[in-house]
Amino acid sequence: MRVDIARRHRPLVVLLGPTAVGKSRVAIQVAKHFGTEILTADSRQVYRGMDIGTDKPTAEDLQTVRHRLLDLVNPDEAFNTGWYRRAALDHIEQLYVADLLPLVVGGTGLYIRTLIRGLCPAPQADPIVRADLKKLREQAGRTGLYAELMRVDPAAAARLHPNDESKVMRALEVYRLSGRLMSEMQAEHQFHEAPFSALVIGLHRAKEALYRRIDERIDWQLAHGMIEETRSLLDRGYGRELGSMKGLGYRHIGAYLANEYEHAEMVRQFKRDTRRFAKRQMTWFRKEPGVEWFFIDEDEPLEQVGRRVITRIDEFLQGHGTQQQPAALRAW
């Protein structure tokens, strides 16, 4: 669908939600209807060779609708939010030049936030400082790394989980490079940039229904080669210490392949941690302003959900629309 790119704030549609909610199926239907392409907002799907475990689109999906921002780096290469934003903005500009409506789809909340609301002007990563912080991690562990952040920037530490090593390390890196606190920079910036006129649609389900879908998807992944995919990555030299290999499923299977626990325990922990991850996603998304939530009944076909989303996008493109925050979200 050709879009008007002459308006002051150009239109952009975002489809977000927790893992396994059904975003991908709905997004393909929407992209086909509007004759456009999908811009992926997933911090795991950027890694090459990590396909089954990150639930990348199938070959058939890719033939049906072009997906951008997949397979950007190898599993041992660094990647961060700033790099994602720069790449995404470049691809969005390409779509505008082609008069296509950008459709951003994913579950990585920070990627989506910085794309539509800007990125605070923190210094770029520095390999020397990062090496020093990794040495601290090796000597003192995650607990020591987090304790250092608590010492220098307790406000930033309070917003982070002690196990979120990459974000803890980034906040410390910003402090060492600039002498300023990450929490202060973010408070000043407040993500108030508005480069687009964005319609942000969120999909959600009842917690129990979503958890069943998560369990079913993990069963499918394990039955269709995720263990073999993980073994292949390890055999190619991508060690378990890499951030990419600490992702959901890969770290569990890596421990299983190292005989740290049995298959049944691996599956249990994989499912448990994925459910916890979905809950954290919803906690993040609930705090994001301007999200229009579409609740999916357990017996509602995704095709029907897609038609509802398409209707809302049509209204948006015609300059109409309202916001809604359903009470059902409080159940999360």
TIDRENFI-322923 format. One record per residue (C-alpha): residue number from 1; x, y, z. Coordinates in nm, 3 decimals, decimal comma, always signed. Each point is the difference from the previous one (the first is absolute). Layout:
<sites>
+-----+---------+---------+---------+
!   n !       X !       Y !       Z !
+-----+---------+---------+---------+
! NUM !       X !       Y !       Z !
...
+-----+---------+---------+---------+
</sites>
This chain:
<sites>
+-----+---------+---------+---------+
!   n !       X !       Y !       Z !
+-----+---------+---------+---------+
!   1 !  +0,000 !  +0,000 !  +0,000 !
!   2 !  +0,143 !  +0,339 !  -0,100 !
!   3 !  +0,015 !  +0,246 !  +0,287 !
!   4 !  +0,014 !  +0,377 !  +0,021 !
!   5 !  +0,357 !  +0,080 !  +0,104 !
!   6 !  -0,035 !  +0,376 !  -0,039 !
!   7 !  -0,169 !  +0,055 !  +0,339 !
!   8 !  +0,204 !  +0,146 !  +0,284 !
!   9 !  +0,013 !  -0,326 !  +0,196 !
!  10 !  +0,006 !  -0,297 !  -0,228 !
!  11 !  -0,222 !  -0,301 !  +0,084 !
!  12 !  +0,141 !  -0,312 !  +0,159 !
!  13 !  -0,178 !  -0,301 !  +0,148 !
!  14 !  +0,138 !  -0,209 !  +0,287 !
!  15 !  -0,137 !  -0,341 !  +0,099 !
!  16 !  +0,134 !  -0,116 !  +0,335 !
!  17 !  -0,077 !  -0,255 !  +0,269 !
!  18 !  +0,152 !  -0,279 !  +0,208 !
!  19 !  +0,163 !  -0,306 !  -0,145 !
!  20 !  -0,238 !  -0,260 !  -0,152 !
!  21 !  -0,300 !  +0,235 !  +0,002 !
!  22 !  -0,042 !  -0,031 !  -0,378 !
!  23 !  +0,170 !  +0,314 !  -0,133 !
!  24 !  +0,169 !  -0,165 !  -0,296 !
!  25 !  -0,316 !  -0,156 !  -0,145 !
!  26 !  -0,195 !  +0,323 !  +0,036 !
!  27 !  +0,287 !  +0,208 !  -0,141 !
!  28 !  +0,025 !  -0,206 !  -0,317 !
!  29 !  -0,372 !  +0,042 !  -0,061 !
!  30 !  +0,027 !  +0,375 !  +0,056 !
!  31 !  +0,309 !  +0,036 !  -0,221 !
!  32 !  -0,169 !  -0,192 !  -0,283 !
!  33 !  -0,311 !  +0,218 !  +0,025 !
!  34 !  +0,197 !  +0,324 !  -0,023 !
!  35 !  +0,256 !  -0,133 !  -0,248 !
!  36 !  +0,290 !  +0,086 !  +0,226 !
!  37 !  +0,290 !  -0,162 !  +0,188 !
!  38 !  +0,074 !  -0,088 !  +0,362 !
!  39 !  +0,273 !  +0,166 !  +0,205 !
!  40 !  +0,094 !  -0,241 !  +0,280 !
!  41 !  +0,055 !  +0,138 !  +0,353 !
!  42 !  +0,151 !  -0,306 !  +0,168 !
!  43 !  +0,334 !  +0,006 !  +0,179 !
!  44 !  +0,060 !  -0,373 !  -0,065 !
!  45 !  -0,101 !  -0,024 !  -0,363 !
!  46 !  +0,291 !  +0,227 !  -0,095 !
!  47 !  +0,236 !  -0,298 !  +0,045 !
!  48 !  +0,085 !  -0,220 !  -0,298 !
!  49 !  -0,040 !  -0,373 !  +0,046 !
!  50 !  -0,238 !  +0,036 !  +0,292 !
!  51 !  -0,324 !  -0,080 !  -0,178 !
!  52 !  -0,211 !  -0,261 !  +0,178 !
!  53 !  +0,072 !  +0,131 !  +0,348 !
!  54 !  -0,086 !  +0,360 !  -0,090 !
!  55 !  -0,313 !  -0,097 !  -0,195 !
!  56 !  +0,111 !  +0,170 !  -0,319 !
!  57 !  -0,244 !  +0,005 !  -0,292 !
!  58 !  -0,004 !  -0,314 !  -0,211 !
!  59 !  +0,118 !  -0,016 !  -0,359 !
!  60 !  -0,365 !  +0,009 !  -0,105 !
!  61 !  -0,060 !  +0,311 !  +0,210 !
!  62 !  +0,301 !  +0,172 !  -0,156 !
!  63 !  -0,128 !  -0,079 !  -0,348 !
!  64 !  -0,341 !  +0,140 !  +0,090 !
!  65 !  +0,117 !  +0,325 !  +0,166 !
!  66 !  +0,347 !  +0,151 !  +0,010 !
!  67 !  +0,139 !  +0,027 !  +0,355 !
!  68 !  +0,275 !  +0,252 !  +0,073 !
!  69 !  +0,249 !  +0,026 !  +0,290 !
!  70 !  +0,058 !  -0,375 !  +0,029 !
!  71 !  +0,344 !  -0,167 !  +0,007 !
!  72 !  +0,199 !  +0,320 !  +0,047 !
!  73 !  +0,297 !  -0,140 !  +0,197 !
!  74 !  +0,167 !  -0,328 !  +0,095 !
!  75 !  -0,066 !  -0,136 !  +0,352 !
!  76 !  +0,343 !  +0,116 !  +0,122 !
!  77 !  -0,037 !  +0,356 !  -0,129 !
!  78 !  -0,115 !  +0,294 !  +0,211 !
!  79 !  -0,336 !  +0,159 !  -0,063 !
!  80 !  -0,194 !  +0,259 !  +0,196 !
!  81 !  -0,305 !  +0,223 !  -0,004 !
!  82 !  +0,176 !  +0,290 !  -0,168 !
!  83 !  +0,114 !  -0,218 !  -0,288 !
!  84 !  -0,350 !  -0,139 !  -0,035 !
!  85 !  -0,151 !  +0,348 !  -0,014 !
!  86 !  +0,242 !  +0,118 !  -0,268 !
!  87 !  -0,064 !  -0,308 !  -0,213 !
!  88 !  -0,376 !  +0,025 !  +0,049 !
!  89 !  -0,011 !  +0,369 !  -0,094 !
!  90 !  +0,191 !  -0,078 !  -0,319 !
!  91 !  -0,245 !  -0,274 !  -0,099 !
!  92 !  -0,299 !  +0,217 !  +0,090 !
!  93 !  +0,132 !  +0,273 !  -0,228 !
!  94 !  +0,028 !  -0,254 !  -0,280 !
!  95 !  -0,366 !  -0,092 !  +0,050 !
!  96 !  -0,105 !  +0,365 !  -0,003 !
!  97 !  +0,191 !  +0,053 !  -0,326 !
!  98 !  -0,198 !  -0,294 !  -0,142 !
!  99 !  -0,323 !  +0,154 !  +0,140 !
! 100 !  -0,056 !  -0,300 !  +0,227 !
! 101 !  -0,140 !  +0,002 !  +0,351 !
! 102 !  +0,266 !  -0,108 !  +0,253 !
! 103 !  -0,127 !  -0,284 !  +0,219 !
! 104 !  +0,219 !  -0,066 !  +0,308 !
! 105 !  -0,068 !  -0,333 !  +0,173 !
! 106 !  +0,163 !  -0,144 !  +0,310 !
! 107 !  +0,026 !  -0,050 !  +0,371 !
! 108 !  +0,321 !  +0,186 !  +0,091 !
! 109 !  -0,145 !  +0,301 !  +0,178 !
! 110 !  +0,319 !  +0,206 !  +0,013 !
! 111 !  +0,050 !  -0,032 !  -0,376 !
! 112 !  -0,353 !  +0,124 !  -0,062 !
! 113 !  +0,022 !  +0,281 !  +0,254 !
! 114 !  +0,322 !  +0,143 !  -0,137 !
! 115 !  -0,118 !  -0,033 !  -0,357 !
! 116 !  -0,318 !  +0,204 !  +0,045 !
! 117 !  +0,108 !  +0,225 !  +0,289 !
! 118 !  +0,375 !  +0,044 !  -0,043 !
! 119 !  +0,315 !  -0,111 !  +0,179 !
! 120 !  +0,164 !  +0,188 !  +0,285 !
! 121 !  +0,340 !  +0,144 !  -0,108 !
! 122 !  +0,227 !  -0,235 !  +0,193 !
! 123 !  +0,357 !  -0,059 !  -0,126 !
! 124 !  +0,063 !  -0,285 !  -0,239 !
! 125 !  +0,145 !  -0,327 !  +0,125 !
! 126 !  +0,372 !  -0,002 !  +0,070 !
! 127 !  +0,191 !  -0,330 !  -0,036 !
! 128 !  +0,258 !  +0,088 !  +0,269 !
! 129 !  -0,259 !  +0,093 !  +0,261 !
! 130 !  -0,210 !  -0,299 !  -0,095 !
! 131 !  +0,303 !  -0,229 !  +0,043 !
! 132 !  +0,059 !  +0,141 !  +0,350 !
! 133 !  -0,364 !  -0,063 !  +0,091 !
! 134 !  +0,018 !  -0,354 !  -0,131 !
! 135 !  +0,306 !  -0,054 !  +0,219 !
! 136 !  -0,204 !  +0,126 !  +0,297 !
! 137 !  -0,275 !  -0,243 !  -0,097 !
! 138 !  +0,249 !  -0,289 !  -0,007 !
! 139 !  +0,145 !  +0,093 !  +0,339 !
! 140 !  -0,311 !  +0,099 !  +0,192 !
! 141 !  -0,280 !  -0,166 !  -0,197 !
! 142 !  -0,334 !  +0,154 !  -0,090 !
! 143 !  -0,058 !  +0,086 !  +0,365 !
! 144 !  +0,318 !  +0,206 !  +0,012 !
! 145 !  -0,081 !  +0,173 !  -0,328 !
! 146 !  -0,344 !  +0,094 !  +0,128 !
! 147 !  +0,142 !  +0,115 !  +0,335 !
! 148 !  +0,229 !  +0,240 !  -0,186 !
! 149 !  -0,299 !  +0,147 !  -0,183 !
! 150 !  -0,187 !  +0,030 !  +0,330 !
! 151 !  +0,295 !  +0,200 !  +0,130 !
! 152 !  +0,030 !  +0,245 !  -0,290 !
! 153 !  -0,358 !  +0,020 !  -0,133 !
! 154 !  -0,257 !  -0,148 !  +0,240 !
! 155 !  -0,291 !  +0,143 !  -0,202 !
! 156 !  +0,109 !  -0,191 !  -0,312 !
! 157 !  +0,067 !  -0,313 !  +0,204 !
! 158 !  -0,350 !  +0,012 !  +0,150 !
! 159 !  -0,150 !  -0,029 !  -0,349 !
! 160 !  +0,215 !  -0,295 !  -0,101 !
! 161 !  +0,007 !  -0,364 !  +0,101 !
! 162 !  +0,339 !  -0,109 !  +0,140 !
! 163 !  +0,014 !  -0,274 !  -0,266 !
! 164 !  -0,051 !  +0,247 !  -0,287 !
! 165 !  +0,373 !  +0,008 !  -0,055 !
! 166 !  +0,006 !  +0,191 !  -0,330 !
! 167 !  -0,208 !  +0,293 !  +0,130 !
! 168 !  +0,187 !  +0,013 !  +0,332 !
! 169 !  +0,329 !  +0,005 !  -0,187 !
! 170 !  -0,126 !  +0,270 !  -0,238 !
! 171 !  -0,104 !  +0,228 !  +0,287 !
! 172 !  +0,344 !  -0,039 !  +0,158 !
! 173 !  +0,166 !  +0,063 !  -0,335 !
! 174 !  -0,194 !  +0,325 !  -0,046 !
! 175 !  +0,109 !  +0,117 !  +0,345 !
! 176 !  +0,366 !  -0,081 !  -0,058 !
! 177 !  +0,005 !  +0,165 !  -0,343 !
! 178 !  -0,195 !  +0,315 !  +0,078 !
! 179 !  +0,009 !  +0,041 !  +0,376 !
! 180 !  -0,379 !  +0,031 !  -0,015 !
! 181 !  -0,268 !  -0,236 !  +0,122 !
! 182 !  -0,205 !  -0,196 !  -0,251 !
! 183 !  -0,309 !  +0,064 !  +0,215 !
! 184 !  +0,055 !  +0,378 !  -0,027 !
! 185 !  +0,047 !  -0,014 !  -0,376 !
! 186 !  -0,318 !  -0,200 !  -0,044 !
! 187 !  -0,194 !  +0,234 !  +0,232 !
! 188 !  +0,114 !  +0,302 !  -0,202 !
! 189 !  -0,081 !  -0,159 !  -0,334 !
! 190 !  -0,324 !  -0,170 !  +0,109 !
! 191 !  -0,035 !  -0,157 !  -0,346 !
! 192 !  -0,209 !  +0,293 !  -0,121 !
! 193 !  +0,118 !  +0,011 !  -0,362 !
! 194 !  -0,278 !  -0,063 !  -0,251 !
! 195 !  +0,146 !  -0,063 !  -0,345 !
! 196 !  -0,315 !  -0,184 !  -0,114 !
! 197 !  -0,375 !  +0,010 !  +0,037 !
! 198 !  -0,013 !  -0,346 !  +0,152 !
! 199 !  -0,293 !  -0,231 !  +0,057 !
! 200 !  +0,109 !  -0,253 !  +0,263 !
! 201 !  -0,219 !  -0,309 !  +0,029 !
! 202 !  +0,055 !  -0,255 !  +0,274 !
! 203 !  -0,128 !  -0,357 !  -0,004 !
! 204 !  -0,066 !  -0,182 !  +0,326 !
! 205 !  -0,176 !  -0,309 !  +0,134 !
! 206 !  -0,107 !  -0,139 !  +0,332 !
! 207 !  +0,308 !  -0,111 !  +0,191 !
! 208 !  -0,097 !  -0,367 !  +0,008 !
! 209 !  -0,070 !  -0,006 !  -0,374 !
! 210 !  +0,331 !  +0,165 !  -0,080 !
! 211 !  +0,190 !  -0,242 !  +0,222 !
! 212 !  -0,159 !  -0,295 !  -0,181 !
! 213 !  +0,111 !  +0,147 !  -0,332 !
! 214 !  +0,352 !  +0,045 !  +0,136 !
! 215 !  +0,015 !  -0,364 !  +0,111 !
! 216 !  -0,131 !  -0,118 !  -0,337 !
! 217 !  +0,251 !  +0,207 !  -0,192 !
! 218 !  +0,291 !  -0,128 !  +0,207 !
! 219 !  -0,116 !  -0,358 !  -0,057 !
! 220 !  -0,006 !  +0,075 !  -0,373 !
! 221 !  +0,347 !  +0,161 !  +0,005 !
! 222 !  +0,153 !  -0,296 !  +0,182 !
! 223 !  -0,170 !  -0,245 !  -0,237 !
! 224 !  +0,122 !  +0,189 !  -0,308 !
! 225 !  +0,371 !  +0,028 !  +0,064 !
! 226 !  +0,077 !  +0,261 !  +0,264 !
! 227 !  +0,230 !  -0,236 !  +0,186 !
! 228 !  +0,187 !  -0,075 !  -0,320 !
! 229 !  +0,012 !  +0,373 !  -0,084 !
! 230 !  +0,154 !  +0,076 !  +0,338 !
! 231 !  +0,251 !  -0,283 !  -0,033 !
! 232 !  +0,101 !  +0,130 !  -0,343 !
! 233 !  +0,056 !  +0,351 !  +0,136 !
! 234 !  +0,216 !  -0,137 !  +0,281 !
! 235 !  +0,196 !  -0,216 !  -0,244 !
! 236 !  +0,069 !  +0,311 !  -0,211 !
! 237 !  +0,164 !  +0,166 !  +0,299 !
! 238 !  -0,282 !  +0,214 !  +0,130 !
! 239 !  +0,050 !  -0,063 !  +0,369 !
! 240 !  -0,256 !  +0,008 !  +0,277 !
! 241 !  +0,155 !  +0,318 !  +0,142 !
! 242 !  -0,121 !  +0,209 !  -0,297 !
! 243 !  -0,298 !  +0,224 !  +0,057 !
! 244 !  -0,175 !  -0,152 !  -0,299 !
! 245 !  +0,041 !  -0,351 !  +0,142 !
! 246 !  -0,148 !  +0,108 !  +0,333 !
! 247 !  -0,335 !  +0,059 !  -0,167 !
! 248 !  -0,308 !  -0,201 !  +0,085 !
! 249 !  +0,031 !  -0,362 !  -0,100 !
! 250 !  +0,361 !  +0,018 !  -0,113 !
! 251 !  +0,133 !  +0,032 !  +0,353 !
! 252 !  -0,227 !  -0,279 !  +0,121 !
! 253 !  +0,095 !  -0,235 !  -0,282 !
! 254 !  +0,366 !  +0,092 !  +0,040 !
! 255 !  -0,014 !  -0,108 !  +0,363 !
! 256 !  -0,181 !  -0,319 !  -0,099 !
! 257 !  +0,264 !  -0,082 !  -0,262 !
! 258 !  +0,266 !  +0,059 !  +0,266 !
! 259 !  -0,175 !  -0,262 !  +0,217 !
! 260 !  -0,088 !  +0,254 !  +0,267 !
! 261 !  -0,355 !  -0,132 !  +0,019 !
! 262 !  -0,233 !  -0,249 !  -0,165 !
! 263 !  -0,225 !  +0,061 !  -0,301 !
! 264 !  -0,317 !  +0,031 !  +0,206 !
! 265 !  +0,158 !  +0,260 !  +0,227 !
! 266 !  +0,126 !  +0,194 !  -0,300 !
! 267 !  -0,352 !  +0,014 !  -0,144 !
! 268 !  -0,147 !  +0,104 !  +0,335 !
! 269 !  +0,244 !  +0,286 !  +0,045 !
! 270 !  -0,031 !  +0,109 !  -0,363 !
! 271 !  -0,379 !  +0,029 !  +0,031 !
! 272 !  +0,013 !  +0,161 !  +0,343 !
! 273 !  +0,250 !  +0,266 !  -0,102 !
! 274 !  -0,189 !  +0,077 !  -0,323 !
! 275 !  -0,320 !  +0,055 !  +0,196 !
! 276 !  +0,190 !  +0,233 !  +0,234 !
! 277 !  +0,140 !  +0,183 !  -0,303 !
! 278 !  -0,351 !  +0,050 !  -0,142 !
! 279 !  -0,109 !  +0,147 !  +0,333 !
! 280 !  +0,293 !  +0,244 !  -0,005 !
! 281 !  -0,090 !  +0,100 !  -0,355 !
! 282 !  -0,355 !  +0,081 !  +0,106 !
! 283 !  +0,130 !  +0,197 !  +0,299 !
! 284 !  +0,207 !  +0,210 !  -0,241 !
! 285 !  -0,274 !  +0,045 !  -0,259 !
! 286 !  -0,261 !  +0,100 !  +0,260 !
! 287 !  +0,218 !  +0,300 !  +0,087 !
! 288 !  +0,034 !  +0,117 !  -0,360 !
! 289 !  -0,227 !  +0,294 !  -0,086 !
! 290 !  -0,235 !  -0,007 !  -0,296 !
! 291 !  -0,028 !  -0,377 !  -0,054 !
! 292 !  -0,344 !  -0,106 !  -0,128 !
! 293 !  -0,066 !  -0,347 !  +0,137 !
! 294 !  -0,183 !  -0,275 !  -0,188 !
! 295 !  -0,101 !  -0,290 !  +0,222 !
! 296 !  -0,004 !  -0,341 !  -0,172 !
! 297 !  -0,255 !  -0,252 !  +0,124 !
! 298 !  +0,133 !  -0,353 !  +0,016 !
! 299 !  -0,246 !  -0,122 !  -0,265 !
! 300 !  +0,042 !  +0,302 !  -0,230 !
! 301 !  +0,177 !  -0,087 !  -0,328 !
! 302 !  +0,306 !  +0,213 !  -0,071 !
! 303 !  -0,153 !  +0,083 !  -0,339 !
! 304 !  -0,278 !  +0,182 !  +0,184 !
! 305 !  +0,255 !  +0,181 !  +0,215 !
! 306 !  +0,177 !  +0,104 !  -0,318 !
! 307 !  -0,321 !  +0,144 !  -0,142 !
! 308 !  -0,053 !  +0,203 !  +0,317 !
! 309 !  +0,354 !  +0,135 !  -0,020 !
! 310 !  -0,038 !  +0,086 !  -0,369 !
! 311 !  -0,320 !  +0,192 !  +0,073 !
! 312 !  +0,178 !  +0,204 !  +0,268 !
! 313 !  +0,293 !  +0,076 !  -0,231 !
! 314 !  -0,243 !  +0,116 !  -0,270 !
! 315 !  -0,154 !  +0,239 !  +0,254 !
! 316 !  +0,345 !  +0,122 !  +0,100 !
! 317 !  +0,100 !  +0,070 !  -0,358 !
! 318 !  -0,320 !  +0,195 !  -0,049 !
! 319 !  +0,088 !  +0,220 !  +0,296 !
! 320 !  -0,241 !  -0,149 !  +0,254 !
! 321 !  +0,037 !  -0,211 !  +0,314 !
! 322 !  -0,023 !  -0,025 !  +0,376 !
! 323 !  +0,217 !  -0,148 !  +0,272 !
! 324 !  -0,111 !  -0,268 !  +0,241 !
! 325 !  +0,156 !  -0,168 !  +0,301 !
! 326 !  -0,212 !  -0,308 !  +0,085 !
! 327 !  -0,036 !  -0,100 !  +0,363 !
! 328 !  +0,097 !  -0,358 !  -0,095 !
! 329 !  +0,364 !  +0,111 !  -0,010 !
! 330 !  -0,005 !  +0,041 !  +0,377 !
! 331 !  -0,017 !  -0,379 !  +0,027 !
! 332 !  +0,369 !  +0,002 !  -0,097 !
+-----+---------+---------+---------+
</sites>
